[in-house]
Structures are given as C-alpha cells and as structure tokens.
C-alpha cells in the first residue's frame, strides 16, 4: 500500500496539469460549440448543431482547409526529405558536423514571430533579399511578389516554416541513426553493399520508428502555423493563406463568434487526429512490408 501511495503522488502533478490545461478546456470548448456565445456577455443560448452546420457550409472554412492541406503536403514532403538527407550527411561526430548541426538547428530556437518577420523581409518585393539575389544573378524574370501572389503565397510561407524546423527534425533523425548498432553497417559493407543498399536495407528499416514520430510532429506543426501565417500575411491575399487556425482566430477574436470558433476547433482537432492516424497506419504498414 505504501508503494501505491508513493506512485500516486508521482503521477498526481502531471495528471492535474493535464486535466487543467487540456481535458477541462477541451470539455468547456465542446460545450461552447453548441451555443451562440459571443465571448463577452454572460448570457448565451444553446443552438444545437447550428454552429457545426454553419462551419461545414462556410466557403472560407473550405478554403482554409484546402490551404492547410497544401501547406501540410509541402511541409511534410520537403521538410521530411531535407531533414533526413541532412541527418544522413551529418550523423558522424566530427567537429564540422557538430557545428553544422548547431547552425541548422538555430532557427528552431527563434520565436515564430521573429521567424515570420525574417521571412517577410526576405520576400519583400522591393527590398527583400530573395528578389535582390535573383536580380544579382541575372534572374530578374523569376522575381515576384511572393506573399502578394495568391498562387505563390501559401508555398512561400511553407518555405519559411520548413527553414525554421528542418534542423530540429534532422537532429531527431540523427539520434535515430546513432542508435543503430555500428556492427550492422560494417556487416552490410563487408557483404558488398553500397551506400544505397546500406540505407535501404539497414538504415531505413531501423529508422522507421523515428520517421513515424518525425512525420507526425511535422504534420501537427504544419497545422499549428498560426503565428507564422498571421504575422506574414494575416491570411491574405484573398484568403490565399487562410488556414484553419487563422479562421478560428478571426471567428473568435475579430467577429466575436466564439460558438462558431469552438465548433471549428472541434473540426480542427478531428482533422489533425485523422490525418495523423492515417500517417501512423501507412508508415507502420510500410515497416511491416519491409
């Protein structure tokens, strides 16, 4: 009994914190999703599923969802590939590799607002680093209004997100690679395997659990890019960079429709859970097939 009592006190702080910052707010938000609360008045009335129907029929919500899918696809594919490539190149513990890891990881320690301001400066059509660099290289035809063009804006913001987070995911992959026994690499090389064979039959199968975590974190991070999008574009131009989190913010804190925002948040949570579940199933099935 004494041991059980001790274990209880170990678990209690974390459990209380989890209840306070996740479970209770989630239940309160779920309750408000069935009301017409405006966020300020004490009075509100229950409206049933009206908020859910309104959000599901809202064209801007549809556009925000599609933009989020574009953003997620670009971030997951490019960031996962780039971080894995960097990890393979820098997995050794040479001084140069350690220094480069720190350099690539540096953007991850910056606040998202600082990263957004850096991205906005780089993309500035007149004074921005990107357009001036293209002009200096004689590629003026490629220069453009990166955040003002509806066709380019969401991918331009995604590129900034990738730059700020790929180093963090690369460190995760490096830890996974360094956890693989060196004897397996030596055995594969002795059997005549080239770099591709070693990666295909040794590194990747044993790195799959790390990849599952990295892809899941990358997916969730791509859906949580509110501060980056809000500072760089505020969802414009013409809702070209409106994502689910900015839609929820606008509904709650600009239009004072907290009931609608709560309903959109429930959709948001369900979408993230569903996509993450599909990724876990796909990566695990791929691992079993290998």
C-alpha positions as CSV (number, residue, x, y, z in Angstrom):
1,X,0.0,0.0,0.0
2,X,2.9,2.4,0.8
3,X,4.3,1.8,-2.6
4,X,1.0,2.6,-4.3
5,X,0.7,5.8,-2.3
6,X,4.1,6.9,-3.4
7,X,3.3,6.2,-7.0
8,X,0.1,8.2,-6.7
9,X,2.0,11.3,-5.6
10,X,4.4,10.9,-8.5
11,X,1.5,10.8,-11.0
12,X,-0.7,13.3,-9.4
13,X,1.1,16.6,-10.5
14,X,1.2,15.5,-14.1
15,X,-2.3,14.3,-14.1
16,X,-3.7,17.5,-12.6
17,X,-1.7,19.6,-15.1
18,X,-3.0,17.5,-18.0
19,X,-6.6,17.9,-16.7
20,X,-6.2,21.7,-16.2
21,X,-4.6,22.6,-19.5
22,X,-6.2,20.0,-21.8
23,X,-9.1,18.0,-20.6
24,X,-11.2,20.7,-18.9
25,X,-10.6,23.4,-21.6
26,X,-11.5,20.8,-24.2
27,X,-14.7,20.0,-22.5
28,X,-15.6,23.7,-22.0
29,X,-14.8,24.4,-25.7
30,X,-17.0,21.5,-26.7
31,X,-19.8,22.9,-24.6
32,X,-19.5,26.4,-26.1
33,X,-19.6,24.9,-29.6
34,X,-23.3,24.2,-29.1
35,X,-24.0,27.8,-28.1
36,X,-24.2,31.3,-29.6
37,X,-21.8,32.8,-27.0
38,X,-20.0,36.0,-28.2
39,X,-17.1,35.7,-25.8
40,X,-18.0,38.7,-23.6
41,X,-21.6,38.5,-22.4
42,X,-22.6,36.2,-19.6
43,X,-25.8,35.2,-21.4
44,X,-25.9,32.7,-24.2
45,X,-28.3,30.1,-25.6
46,X,-27.8,26.6,-26.9
47,X,-28.2,26.3,-30.6
48,X,-27.6,22.6,-31.1
49,X,-25.7,21.7,-34.2
50,X,-26.2,25.1,-36.0
51,X,-22.5,26.1,-35.5
52,X,-21.3,22.8,-36.9
53,X,-23.6,23.1,-39.9
54,X,-22.6,26.8,-40.4
55,X,-18.9,26.0,-40.4
56,X,-19.3,23.0,-42.7
57,X,-21.1,25.2,-45.2
58,X,-18.7,28.2,-44.9
59,X,-16.8,28.7,-48.1
60,X,-13.9,30.4,-46.3
61,X,-13.6,27.4,-44.0
62,X,-13.4,25.1,-47.1
63,X,-10.6,27.4,-48.5
64,X,-8.8,27.4,-45.2
65,X,-8.9,23.6,-45.1
66,X,-7.6,23.2,-48.6
67,X,-4.8,25.8,-47.9
68,X,-3.9,23.8,-44.8
69,X,-3.7,20.6,-46.9
70,X,-1.4,22.4,-49.4
71,X,0.7,23.7,-46.6
72,X,0.9,20.3,-44.9
73,X,1.8,18.5,-48.1
74,X,4.6,20.9,-48.9
75,X,6.0,20.9,-45.3
76,X,5.8,17.2,-44.8
77,X,7.3,16.1,-48.1
78,X,10.1,18.8,-48.3
79,X,10.9,19.0,-44.6
80,X,11.0,15.3,-44.1
81,X,13.2,14.7,-47.1
82,X,15.5,17.6,-46.3
83,X,15.9,16.7,-42.7
84,X,16.6,13.0,-43.4
85,X,19.2,14.0,-46.1
86,X,20.9,16.4,-43.6
87,X,20.8,13.7,-40.9
88,X,22.5,11.1,-43.2
89,X,25.2,13.6,-44.1
90,X,25.8,14.9,-40.5
91,X,25.3,11.7,-38.4
92,X,29.1,11.5,-37.7
93,X,30.5,13.2,-34.7
94,X,33.2,15.2,-36.5
95,X,33.6,18.9,-35.3
96,X,32.4,20.1,-38.7
97,X,29.2,18.0,-38.5
98,X,28.5,19.2,-34.9
99,X,29.0,22.8,-35.9
100,X,26.6,22.4,-38.9
101,X,24.0,20.7,-36.8
102,X,24.0,23.7,-34.5
103,X,23.8,26.1,-37.5
104,X,20.8,24.2,-39.0
105,X,19.1,23.9,-35.6
106,X,19.5,27.7,-34.8
107,X,16.2,28.8,-36.5
108,X,14.3,26.4,-34.2
109,X,15.2,28.4,-31.1
110,X,13.9,31.6,-32.5
111,X,10.3,32.6,-31.8
112,X,7.8,32.1,-34.6
113,X,7.2,35.8,-34.7
114,X,10.9,36.6,-35.3
115,X,11.0,33.9,-38.0
116,X,7.9,35.5,-39.6
117,X,9.5,38.9,-39.7
118,X,12.6,37.4,-41.2
119,X,10.5,35.7,-43.8
120,X,8.6,38.8,-44.6
121,X,11.8,40.8,-45.1
122,X,13.3,38.1,-47.4
123,X,10.1,38.1,-49.5
124,X,9.7,41.9,-49.7
125,X,9.2,42.7,-53.4
126,X,11.3,45.8,-53.3
127,X,13.9,45.5,-50.6
128,X,13.7,41.8,-50.0
129,X,16.8,39.5,-50.1
130,X,15.3,37.0,-52.4
131,X,14.4,39.3,-55.3
132,X,17.7,41.2,-54.9
133,X,19.6,38.0,-55.0
134,X,17.7,36.9,-58.2
135,X,18.4,40.2,-59.8
136,X,22.1,40.0,-58.9
137,X,22.3,36.5,-60.6
138,X,20.5,37.8,-63.7
139,X,17.3,36.0,-63.0
140,X,15.0,39.0,-62.7
141,X,12.3,37.1,-64.6
142,X,12.0,34.8,-61.5
143,X,11.5,37.6,-59.1
144,X,8.0,38.4,-57.9
145,X,5.6,39.4,-55.2
146,X,6.0,36.2,-53.2
147,X,3.4,37.0,-50.5
148,X,1.1,39.1,-52.7
149,X,0.5,36.5,-55.4
150,X,-2.3,34.1,-54.4
151,X,-0.7,31.3,-56.3
152,X,2.6,31.5,-54.5
153,X,1.8,32.9,-51.1
154,X,0.9,29.6,-49.2
155,X,4.1,27.9,-50.5
156,X,6.2,30.9,-49.7
157,X,5.0,30.8,-46.1
158,X,5.6,27.0,-46.1
159,X,9.2,27.5,-47.2
160,X,9.8,29.7,-44.2
161,X,8.2,27.1,-41.9
162,X,10.5,24.4,-43.4
163,X,13.6,26.6,-42.9
164,X,12.8,27.1,-39.3
165,X,12.1,23.5,-38.4
166,X,14.0,21.1,-40.6
167,X,17.1,21.3,-38.4
168,X,15.1,20.2,-35.4
169,X,13.7,17.2,-37.3
170,X,17.2,16.5,-38.6
171,X,18.5,16.1,-35.0
172,X,15.7,13.7,-34.3
173,X,16.8,11.6,-37.3
174,X,20.5,11.8,-36.3
175,X,19.6,10.5,-32.8
176,X,17.8,7.6,-34.5
177,X,20.7,6.8,-36.8
178,X,23.3,7.0,-34.0
179,X,21.1,4.5,-32.1
180,X,21.6,1.8,-34.8
181,X,24.5,-0.6,-33.9
182,X,27.6,0.2,-35.9
183,X,28.1,-3.6,-36.5
184,X,25.2,-3.7,-38.8
185,X,26.7,-1.0,-41.1
186,X,30.0,-2.8,-41.1
187,X,28.4,-6.1,-41.9
188,X,26.4,-4.6,-44.8
189,X,29.6,-3.1,-46.2
190,X,31.5,-6.3,-45.9
191,X,28.8,-8.1,-47.8
192,X,29.4,-5.7,-50.7
193,X,26.5,-3.3,-50.1
194,X,26.9,0.3,-51.4
195,X,25.5,3.4,-49.7
196,X,22.1,2.9,-51.2
197,X,21.9,-0.7,-50.2
198,X,23.0,0.1,-46.6
199,X,20.4,2.8,-46.4
200,X,17.6,0.7,-48.0
201,X,18.1,-2.5,-46.0
202,X,19.7,-1.3,-42.8
203,X,19.3,2.4,-42.0
204,X,15.7,3.0,-43.2
205,X,14.0,-0.1,-41.6
206,X,15.6,0.6,-38.2
207,X,14.9,4.3,-38.6
208,X,11.2,3.8,-39.3
209,X,10.0,4.3,-35.7
210,X,11.9,7.7,-35.7
211,X,10.4,8.6,-39.0
212,X,6.9,7.9,-37.7
213,X,7.4,10.3,-34.8
214,X,9.1,12.9,-37.1
215,X,6.4,12.9,-39.7
216,X,3.7,13.1,-37.0
217,X,5.4,16.1,-35.4
218,X,5.9,17.7,-38.8
219,X,2.2,17.2,-39.6
220,X,1.0,18.6,-36.3
221,X,3.4,21.5,-36.6
222,X,2.1,22.4,-40.1
223,X,-1.4,22.7,-38.7
224,X,-0.1,24.9,-35.9
225,X,1.5,27.6,-38.0
226,X,-0.9,30.3,-36.9
227,X,1.7,32.8,-35.7
228,X,3.8,32.5,-38.8
229,X,0.8,33.0,-41.2
230,X,-0.8,35.7,-39.1
231,X,2.4,37.9,-38.9
232,X,3.4,37.3,-42.6
233,X,0.1,37.6,-44.4
234,X,-2.8,37.7,-42.0
235,X,-4.5,35.1,-44.2
236,X,-4.3,37.1,-47.4
237,X,-4.2,37.9,-50.2
238,X,-7.8,37.0,-50.9
239,X,-7.7,34.2,-48.3
240,X,-4.9,32.5,-50.2
241,X,-3.0,31.8,-46.9
242,X,-6.1,31.5,-44.6
243,X,-5.6,28.3,-42.7
244,X,-7.8,26.6,-40.0
245,X,-6.1,28.3,-37.1
246,X,-6.4,31.8,-38.5
247,X,-10.1,31.1,-39.4
248,X,-10.7,30.1,-35.8
249,X,-8.9,33.2,-34.5
250,X,-10.9,35.5,-36.9
251,X,-14.2,34.0,-35.9
252,X,-13.5,34.3,-32.2
253,X,-11.5,37.5,-31.6
254,X,-12.5,39.6,-34.6
255,X,-16.1,38.6,-35.3
256,X,-16.9,37.6,-31.7
257,X,-18.5,34.3,-32.7
258,X,-17.0,32.1,-30.1
259,X,-19.5,29.3,-30.6
260,X,-18.6,29.1,-34.3
261,X,-14.9,29.2,-33.4
262,X,-15.4,26.4,-30.9
263,X,-17.2,24.2,-33.5
264,X,-14.4,24.9,-36.0
265,X,-11.8,23.9,-33.3
266,X,-13.6,20.6,-32.9
267,X,-13.4,20.0,-36.7
268,X,-9.7,21.1,-36.5
269,X,-8.9,18.6,-33.8
270,X,-10.7,15.8,-35.6
271,X,-8.9,16.6,-38.9
272,X,-5.4,16.5,-37.2
273,X,-6.2,13.3,-35.4
274,X,-7.5,11.6,-38.6
275,X,-4.5,12.6,-40.7
276,X,-2.0,11.6,-38.0
277,X,-3.8,8.3,-37.6
278,X,-3.5,7.6,-41.4
279,X,0.2,8.5,-41.4
280,X,0.9,6.1,-38.5
281,X,-1.0,3.3,-40.2
282,X,0.8,3.9,-43.5
283,X,4.3,4.1,-42.0
284,X,3.7,1.1,-39.9
285,X,2.4,-0.9,-42.8
286,X,5.4,0.1,-44.8
287,X,7.7,-1.0,-42.0
288,X,6.0,-4.4,-41.8
289,X,6.3,-4.8,-45.5
290,X,10.0,-4.2,-45.3
